[in-house]
Amino acid sequence: MTAGKMPALPSCEMDPKPSQTRLSRQGALEQSTHHRATQPFLPEWGSAGYINAVLSFSTCWNSSRHSSGQAVAEEICGLGFRRIELGHGLRAPMVAELLAAKERVGFEVSSVHCFCPLPPEVIVDNPDCYEFTSHRPEDRRRATRLAIQTIDMAERFGASTVVVHAGRVRTLRESENLRRLAAKGNLFDKEYSRAKLEAVKKREAVSETYLQRSLDCLAEVADHAAKMGVTLGIENREDYEAVPSEREIENLLHRLEASNVGYWHDFGHAQIKHNLGLISHDQWLERIGSRAVGCHVHDVKWPFSDHQAPFTGEIPFEKLVPRLSKTAEFVFEMSPRVSREAILAAKERWQTLFNS
């Protein structure tokens, strides 16, 4: 793909201006070249299933109801999972207990979600407590330091990947109105079309400022991750205000020029945008799937109830999963409300479909 021209995205997402796609990191960041040889992650779908055949499971399902890290790991392992993603929301003492229990309980850590551990000054779990796109420089610096700490934690656990939220356009509040109209069944009428077009126009007018802020922080984070042998996965989000949008992700990866940075696909978040008419889930994965280093797997019940057990909602996993790289990590990311029985049923069906 050339830097100056990108193929059209599905639905109403618009192509970037050619001048923007030619921009790169600024200043001294352009001098760092030790991991610049960018290669795409190539899909390798076949009858033998996925290389990462062993599913991973996120601690976001049960960390809030345990006071011990070991208890969190034991409950997950009791479901038959031996690979765990350390989710956001884990406080430092629980992370230390998980590290101490790793060999004793017998689990591996596949990935770590920023920020881990949760910053001590943050009272309620919020992965967006500090953002790379904040208008406050001190918040951007704090977000960068916390992401670097998460990378260091991933290295201590032997995890290969850190999942990152890249920020959001805080001056916009368009998703709430789009959801309200869609939930009323107005997805195909003129009112919704006008609201969606207006949201796109507002986003396009300010997107470059926020994208550059995110790039400036991600450049430092990616350099540190490369030194630690860790891959960064930039996660898609469910809100239209999130950075990067689907239109922006390839632009961001191109400008970042880091071979240890890829796309992290959240099935539920993409389906919510699909339900809003902002993307086609299938077309988007057909386009970006080869660059996915991992996925959060959960289902969505119409219109926006996500983090449900796979195969209980409307996501066509059988069709979408083959769009992804054979080496991608698959992490079940369930709501705490999902039952043990639903998880076991989803795990069995997943293994039958994709790991046999």
C-alpha positions as CSV (number, residue, x, y, z in Angstrom):
1,M,0.0,0.0,0.0
2,T,1.3,3.4,-0.9
3,A,1.4,6.1,1.7
4,G,-0.5,8.6,-0.4
5,K,-3.6,6.6,-1.3
6,M,-5.7,4.2,0.7
7,P,-8.5,2.0,-0.6
8,A,-12.1,3.0,0.3
9,L,-13.3,1.9,3.7
10,P,-16.8,0.4,4.1
11,S,-19.8,2.5,5.0
12,C,-19.4,6.3,5.7
13,E,-15.8,6.4,6.8
14,M,-13.9,8.7,4.5
15,D,-10.4,8.5,3.1
16,P,-7.7,10.5,4.8
17,K,-6.3,13.6,3.0
18,P,-3.1,12.5,1.0
19,S,-1.1,15.1,2.9
20,Q,-1.9,13.5,6.2
21,T,-0.9,10.0,5.2
22,R,2.6,11.3,4.3
23,L,3.2,12.7,7.7
24,S,5.5,10.8,10.0
25,R,6.7,11.0,13.5
26,Q,8.2,14.4,14.4
27,G,11.7,15.5,15.4
28,A,14.1,13.1,17.0
29,L,11.6,10.3,16.9
30,E,12.3,9.8,13.2
31,Q,16.0,9.0,14.1
32,S,15.1,5.8,15.8
33,T,15.4,3.0,13.3
34,H,16.1,-0.2,15.2
35,H,12.6,-1.7,14.5
36,R,11.5,0.1,11.4
37,A,11.3,-2.8,8.9
38,T,7.6,-3.0,8.9
39,Q,6.2,-6.3,7.6
40,P,2.5,-7.2,7.5
41,F,1.1,-10.1,9.5
42,L,0.1,-12.6,6.9
43,P,-3.1,-14.7,7.3
44,E,-2.6,-18.5,7.2
45,W,-6.0,-20.1,7.5
46,G,-6.1,-23.9,7.1
47,S,-7.8,-27.1,8.3
48,A,-5.2,-27.6,11.1
49,G,-6.7,-24.7,13.0
50,Y,-4.7,-21.8,14.6
51,I,-1.1,-21.8,15.8
52,N,-2.4,-20.2,19.0
53,A,-4.8,-23.0,19.5
54,V,-5.0,-22.5,23.3
55,L,-7.5,-19.9,24.2
56,S,-6.7,-17.2,26.7
57,F,-9.1,-15.8,29.2
58,S,-9.2,-12.3,30.7
59,T,-9.2,-11.6,34.4
60,C,-11.9,-8.9,33.8
61,W,-14.5,-11.6,34.3
62,N,-13.6,-12.4,38.0
63,S,-11.0,-10.0,39.4
64,S,-13.6,-7.7,41.0
65,R,-15.0,-10.5,43.1
66,H,-11.8,-11.8,44.6
67,S,-9.3,-10.3,47.0
68,S,-6.5,-12.7,46.1
69,G,-4.6,-12.9,42.8
70,Q,-4.2,-16.6,43.3
71,A,-8.0,-17.1,43.6
72,V,-8.5,-15.2,40.3
73,A,-6.1,-17.6,38.5
74,E,-7.4,-20.7,40.2
75,E,-11.0,-19.9,39.1
76,I,-10.0,-19.3,35.5
77,C,-7.9,-22.4,35.4
78,G,-10.8,-24.3,36.9
79,L,-12.7,-23.5,33.6
80,G,-10.0,-25.3,31.7
81,F,-8.0,-22.2,30.6
82,R,-4.2,-22.2,31.1
83,R,-3.5,-19.0,29.4
84,I,-4.6,-15.7,31.0
85,E,-4.8,-12.1,30.0
86,L,-4.1,-9.7,32.8
87,G,-6.9,-7.2,32.4
88,H,-7.1,-3.5,33.4
89,G,-8.4,-3.1,36.9
90,L,-5.9,-5.3,38.7
91,R,-4.3,-3.4,41.6
92,A,-0.6,-3.8,42.4
93,P,-1.0,-6.3,45.3
94,M,-3.2,-8.6,43.2
95,V,-0.7,-8.5,40.3
96,A,2.1,-9.4,42.7
97,E,0.1,-12.4,44.0
98,L,-0.6,-13.5,40.4
99,L,3.1,-13.4,39.7
100,A,3.9,-15.4,42.8
101,A,1.2,-17.9,41.9
102,K,2.1,-18.4,38.3
103,E,4.2,-21.5,38.7
104,R,2.3,-22.9,41.6
105,V,-1.1,-22.7,39.9
106,G,0.4,-23.5,36.5
107,F,-0.8,-20.8,34.1
108,E,0.8,-18.6,31.4
109,V,0.1,-15.0,30.6
110,S,-0.6,-14.4,27.0
111,S,-1.2,-10.6,27.1
112,V,-1.5,-7.7,29.5
113,H,-4.0,-4.9,29.1
114,C,-3.0,-1.3,29.8
115,F,-2.9,-0.2,32.5
116,C,-1.6,-3.0,34.7
117,P,-1.5,-2.5,37.6
118,L,-4.2,0.1,38.0
119,P,-2.7,3.4,39.0
120,P,-3.0,3.8,42.8
121,E,-4.7,7.2,42.5
122,V,-7.5,5.7,40.4
123,I,-10.4,4.6,42.7
124,V,-12.7,2.9,40.1
125,D,-11.4,0.7,37.3
126,N,-11.1,2.8,34.2
127,P,-8.6,1.9,31.4
128,D,-9.0,5.4,30.0
129,C,-8.1,7.2,33.2
130,Y,-5.1,8.7,31.4
131,E,-5.1,9.1,27.6
132,F,-2.5,9.7,24.9
133,T,-4.8,12.2,23.3
134,S,-5.5,14.4,26.4
135,H,-5.2,18.1,26.0
136,R,-3.2,18.1,29.3
137,P,0.5,17.4,28.6
138,E,0.9,16.0,32.1
139,D,-1.9,13.4,31.5
140,R,-0.2,12.3,28.3
141,R,3.1,11.9,30.1
142,R,1.4,9.9,32.8
143,A,-0.4,7.7,30.2
144,T,3.0,7.0,28.6
145,R,4.7,6.1,31.8
146,L,1.9,3.8,32.8
147,A,2.0,2.1,29.4
148,I,5.7,1.6,29.8
149,Q,5.2,0.1,33.3
150,T,2.6,-2.3,31.8
151,I,5.2,-3.4,29.2
152,D,7.7,-4.0,32.0
153,M,5.0,-6.1,33.8
154,A,4.3,-8.1,30.6
155,E,8.0,-8.9,30.3
156,R,8.1,-10.1,34.0
157,F,5.2,-12.4,33.3
158,G,6.6,-13.7,30.0
159,A,3.6,-12.2,28.0
160,S,4.2,-11.5,24.4
161,T,1.6,-8.7,23.9
162,V,0.3,-5.5,25.6
163,V,-3.1,-4.3,24.6
164,V,-3.4,-0.5,24.3
165,H,-6.1,2.1,24.1
166,A,-4.8,4.9,21.9
167,G,-7.2,7.7,23.1
168,R,-10.3,9.5,22.0
169,V,-11.6,12.9,20.8
170,R,-12.9,14.2,24.0
171,T,-14.5,17.3,22.5
172,L,-17.1,15.1,20.6
173,R,-20.2,13.4,22.0
174,E,-21.7,11.9,18.9
175,S,-22.0,8.2,19.8
176,E,-24.8,8.7,22.4
177,N,-27.1,10.3,19.8
178,L,-26.3,7.7,17.2
179,R,-27.1,4.9,19.7
180,R,-30.3,6.5,20.8
181,L,-31.6,6.8,17.2
182,A,-30.4,3.3,16.3
183,A,-32.1,1.7,19.4
184,K,-35.4,3.3,18.3
185,G,-35.2,1.5,15.0
186,N,-34.3,4.6,13.0
187,L,-31.1,3.2,11.5
188,F,-32.2,3.6,7.9
189,D,-34.2,6.8,8.0
190,K,-33.1,10.4,7.0
191,E,-32.7,11.6,10.6
192,Y,-30.1,8.9,11.3
193,S,-28.3,9.4,8.0
194,R,-28.0,13.1,8.7
195,A,-26.8,12.5,12.3
196,K,-24.2,10.0,11.1
197,L,-22.9,12.4,8.4
198,E,-22.7,15.2,10.8
199,A,-20.7,13.0,13.2
200,V,-18.3,12.2,10.4
201,K,-17.8,15.8,9.5
202,K,-17.1,16.8,13.1
203,R,-14.7,14.0,13.5
204,E,-12.8,14.8,10.3
205,A,-12.4,18.4,11.3
206,V,-10.4,17.7,14.4
207,S,-9.0,14.1,14.0
208,E,-5.4,15.0,13.0
209,T,-4.7,16.9,16.2
210,Y,-5.7,13.9,18.3
211,L,-4.1,11.4,16.0
212,Q,-0.7,13.2,16.3
213,R,-0.9,13.4,20.1
214,S,-1.5,9.6,20.2
215,L,1.4,9.0,17.8
216,D,3.8,11.1,19.8
217,C,3.1,8.9,22.9
218,L,2.9,5.6,21.1
219,A,6.3,6.2,19.5
220,E,8.0,6.3,22.9
221,V,5.9,3.3,24.1
222,A,6.6,1.3,21.0
223,D,10.4,1.9,21.2
224,H,10.4,0.6,24.8
225,A,8.3,-2.4,23.9
226,A,10.7,-3.3,21.1
227,K,13.6,-3.2,23.6
228,M,11.6,-5.6,25.9
229,G,10.6,-7.9,23.1
230,V,6.9,-7.1,23.5
231,T,4.3,-6.5,20.8
232,L,1.7,-3.7,21.1
233,G,-1.8,-4.3,20.0
234,I,-3.8,-1.1,19.3
235,E,-7.4,-2.0,20.2
236,N,-10.5,-0.8,18.2
237,R,-13.1,0.8,20.5
238,E,-16.9,0.8,20.5
239,D,-17.3,4.6,20.4
240,Y,-17.0,6.7,17.3
241,E,-15.0,9.3,19.3
242,A,-12.2,6.7,19.9
243,V,-8.7,7.1,18.4
244,P,-7.9,5.6,16.0
245,S,-11.1,5.1,14.0
246,E,-11.2,2.3,11.5
247,R,-10.4,4.9,8.8
248,E,-7.3,6.0,10.8
249,I,-5.8,2.7,12.0
250,E,-3.8,2.0,8.8
251,N,-2.7,5.6,8.7
252,L,-1.5,5.4,12.3
253,L,0.4,2.1,11.8
254,H,2.1,3.5,8.7
255,R,3.2,6.6,10.4
256,L,4.3,4.8,13.5
257,E,6.7,2.6,11.4
258,A,7.1,0.0,14.2
259,S,7.2,-3.6,13.3
260,N,6.3,-4.6,16.8
261,V,3.0,-2.8,16.7
262,G,-0.2,-4.2,15.2
263,Y,-3.9,-4.1,15.4
264,W,-5.9,-5.7,18.2
265,H,-9.4,-6.7,17.1
266,D,-12.3,-6.5,19.7
267,F,-15.1,-8.5,18.1
268,G,-17.8,-6.9,20.3
269,H,-16.6,-3.3,19.7
270,A,-16.5,-3.8,15.9
271,Q,-20.0,-5.4,16.0
272,I,-21.4,-2.3,17.8
273,K,-20.0,-0.1,15.1
274,H,-21.5,-2.5,12.6
275,N,-24.9,-2.1,14.3
276,L,-24.6,1.6,14.0
277,G,-23.9,1.5,10.3
278,L,-20.4,2.9,10.7
279,I,-18.5,-0.1,9.4
280,S,-19.2,-3.5,7.9
281,H,-17.6,-6.0,10.3
282,D,-16.9,-8.6,7.6
283,Q,-15.4,-6.1,5.2
284,W,-13.3,-4.4,7.9
285,L,-11.8,-7.8,9.0
286,E,-11.2,-8.8,5.4
287,R,-9.1,-5.6,5.1
288,I,-7.3,-5.4,8.4
289,G,-7.3,-9.0,9.6
290,S,-3.8,-9.8,8.4
291,R,-2.4,-7.1,10.7
292,A,-4.2,-8.4,13.8
293,V,-1.9,-9.6,16.5
294,G,-4.7,-10.6,18.7
295,C,-8.4,-10.4,19.5
296,H,-10.9,-9.9,22.4
297,V,-13.6,-12.5,21.8
298,H,-17.1,-11.7,23.1
299,D,-20.6,-11.5,21.6
300,V,-23.1,-8.7,21.2
301,K,-26.9,-8.9,21.7
302,W,-28.7,-6.3,19.6
303,P,-28.0,-3.5,19.7
304,F,-25.1,-2.7,22.1
305,S,-25.0,-5.3,24.9
306,D,-21.4,-6.6,24.5
307,H,-19.1,-8.9,26.5
308,Q,-21.6,-11.7,26.2
309,A,-20.5,-15.3,25.8
310,P,-19.6,-16.2,22.2
311,F,-22.4,-17.8,20.2
312,T,-25.1,-16.3,22.3
313,G,-25.4,-13.1,20.3
314,E,-25.3,-12.0,16.7
315,I,-21.6,-12.1,15.7
316,P,-21.0,-14.7,12.9
317,F,-17.7,-16.0,14.3
318,E,-17.6,-18.9,11.8
319,K,-17.4,-16.4,9.0
320,L,-15.2,-13.7,10.7
321,V,-12.5,-15.7,12.5
322,P,-10.9,-17.0,9.2
323,R,-10.3,-13.4,8.2
324,L,-7.6,-13.2,10.9
325,S,-4.0,-14.1,11.1
326,K,-3.3,-17.7,12.0
327,T,-0.9,-16.5,14.6
328,A,-3.3,-14.1,16.3
329,E,-4.0,-14.5,20.0
330,F,-7.6,-15.1,21.0
331,V,-8.8,-13.9,24.4
332,F,-12.2,-14.5,25.9
333,E,-13.2,-11.2,27.5
334,M,-16.4,-11.8,29.4
335,S,-18.6,-9.6,31.5
336,P,-18.7,-10.6,35.2
337,R,-22.4,-11.4,34.7
338,V,-21.7,-14.2,32.2
339,S,-22.2,-17.6,33.9
340,R,-19.6,-20.3,34.2
341,E,-21.9,-22.6,32.2
342,A,-22.1,-20.2,29.3
343,I,-18.3,-19.8,29.2
344,L,-17.8,-23.6,29.1
345,A,-20.3,-24.0,26.3
346,A,-18.7,-21.2,24.3
347,K,-15.2,-22.7,24.9
348,E,-16.3,-26.1,23.7
349,R,-18.0,-24.8,20.5
350,W,-15.0,-22.6,19.8
351,Q,-12.6,-25.5,20.0
352,T,-14.8,-27.6,17.8
353,L,-14.9,-25.0,15.1
354,F,-11.4,-23.6,15.2
355,N,-9.0,-25.8,17.1
356,S,-9.8,-29.3,15.7
